[in-house]
Amino acid sequence: MTTTDDALQNYMSSIGFKQSFDTNEIKLVIGYSSVVMAGATFILDYKFGWEETKHFTLLTVVIYFLLNSLYTYWIYFVEKDIVFEGRYGGHDVCLQVNMLANID
């Protein structure tokens, strides 16, 4: 399926569609925010110790959980079956594939 997705993106670009990466960029921001939060917690704990940072650690664990819940929601419900997002002639275009075909 990945090969088909890549070929579709190249084909759509070759016929004049401009690919948009907005959905992927939002996913990356959410994911990197989680990593930065975990890294900051580690650094502060390493520098100041558990007793000084335990309340901050609790806060960052809650935020980390919320960010990863949002990340999971984004992947399963927003991106879902998107194989191409772009613009053509001033209009937004989104191509999706339904992976759950009816099998008789």
Stockholm file with secondary structure:
# STOCKHOLM 1.0

chainA/1-104         MTTTDDALQNYMSSIGFKQSFDTNEIKLVIGYSSVVMAGATFILDYKFGWEETKHFTLLTVVIYFLLNSLYTYWIYFVEKDIVFEGRYGGHDVCLQVNMLANID
#=GR chainA/1-104 SS CHHHHHHHHHHHHHTTCEECCHHHHHHHHHHHHHHHHHHHHHHHHHHHCHHHHHHHHHHHHHHHHHHHHHHHHIIIIIITTEEEEEEETTEEEEEECCCCCCCC
#=GC SS_cons         CHHHHHHHHHHHHHTTCEECCHHHHHHHHHHHHHHHHHHHHHHHHHHHCHHHHHHHHHHHHHHHHHHHHHHHHIIIIIITTEEEEEEETTEEEEEECCCCCCCC
//
